[in-house]
Amino acid sequence: MYPPSPFTALLAVLLSTAPTHATPLHPRASPAAFFLAGDSTTAVQSADGGGWGDGFLNTTLHNSAIGTNYGRNGRTTATFRSDGYWATVISAVKSHAADYTPYVTIQFGHNDQKNTSGVSVEQFQANLEVFAKEVLDAGGRPILVTPLTRRTFSGGKIVEDLAVQAAATKAAAEEAGVPVIDLNRKSTDYLNAVGEVDAHTYNLNADDNTHLNVEGSIVFGNMVSGLIDQVVKGIDEWTSPEKDIWEAIQNGQYVWP
């Protein structure tokens, strides 16, 4: 749940003081602007990376909603900030706040997890909490996202090697008081349901169990949209998954867009 915006507070005052014979005010909310912050599992498809971000932006937005994929290959919650990308996200929130309702999805973990990252689990959670606070302070609405699962199987099941980062993301959202979607759980369950052979059709390259090809971006981008619709009230006016893709995901049935 987000804190009330200044516009909402003003509207409440106007409605409470309006004459009883006046026509009720039903202003339409500003269109959503989605700014995606994350690592390569959010980023645009490239030779060595690619995630769900472009699939989300290109197939799920409606009613003049807009968005930009700021995901960057190889970044942690620390280097996304130190390399200047986070400042760009916050600048986008501020510059669009007058005409749009800015939402910022925040998904990290794949690189923070590595021993060479210099980011402990505690620091990872703290960094996410600060990200969320800074989005709120800039006039935006953060949505934390647990990391997309890798498509590595053992014994016919996904190896759940990002469970610690997923738990830390959910804990950060609780501490910050902002919404979170559990993409890690949903993607794991879906891939377990469709099986290893079909799961690997979403690979960017044959042996790449981390990054997504264009079709995988669409499937998991629609998954993100469906999950957001479940936790952010009214956002389905601006983003909603394609019906056939979402139904397949919900039913654990393989889908190729």
C-alpha positions, 0 to 999 in steps of 0.5 A, a space after each residue: 500500500 502506498 501513502 496518499 499522494 498530495 493530489 489524493 489529499 487535495 481531491 478529498 478536501 474538494 469533495 468534502 467542501 463541494 455543494 451537495 447539488 454539484 456534479 461529482 468529480 471523477 477525475 481519471 488518474 494520470 497514465 502510468 509510467 513504468 521505469 524498470 531497474 535491474 540486472 541483465 534478467 530485466 535488461 534489453 536482449 543483447 549478445 550476452 544478456 536479456 530479461 523480461 523487461 522489453 516483453 513487459 513494456 512491448 506487450 502489456 501496457 495500455 491506455 497511454 501508459 509508457 515505460 523505459 527499461 533501465 536494466 543493465 547487464 552485470 549490475 548489483 544493487 551497489 554498482 547500479 548506483 555507483 555506475 550512475 544508472 540509479 540516478 537516471 531512474 530517479 531523474 526519470 521519476 521526477 521528470 514524469 511525475 507531473 503528467 504520469 504516475 511513475 512506477 519503478 520495478 526493482 529486481 536484483 539478486 543474480 549478481 549480488 549473490 556472487 562471492 565477488 560482488 562485495 554485497 552481503 545478503 544484509 547489504 542487499 536487503 538494505 540497498 533495496 530498502 533505500 531504493 524504495 525510499 528514494 523512489 517514494 521521496 522522488 514522487 514515484 511508486 516502487 514495486 520490488 521484484 524477487 529475482 527471475 529464476 535460472 532455468 537450471 534443473 536437477 532431478 527434473 526440478 529447478 535448482 532454487 539457488 536464488 531463494 535467499 535473495 528472494 527472501 531478502 527482497 520480500 523482507 525489504 518490501 515489508 520493512 519499506 512498506 511497499 508492494 512486492 511480487 514474487 517472480 522467483 516463486 512464480 517463474 520456478 513453479 511455471 518452469 517446473 510445470 512445463 518441464 526442462 525441455 520446454 523451459 530451455 526454449 526460452 534461453 537466449 542461447 542454447 546453454 544460457 539458463 539465465 537470460 531470455 530470448 525475445 519469446 521468453 521476454 514476452 512470457 515472463 514480462 506477461 508474468 510480471 504484469 499479471 503479478 503486479 495486477 494482483 498486488 497493486 489495486 487499479 494498475 490493470 488499467 495500465 498494464 495487464 497480461 495477454 489473456 492466453 499467456 496468463 492463462 497458460 502460466 496460471 495453468 502450468 501449460 507451456 506457451 510460445 508467443 
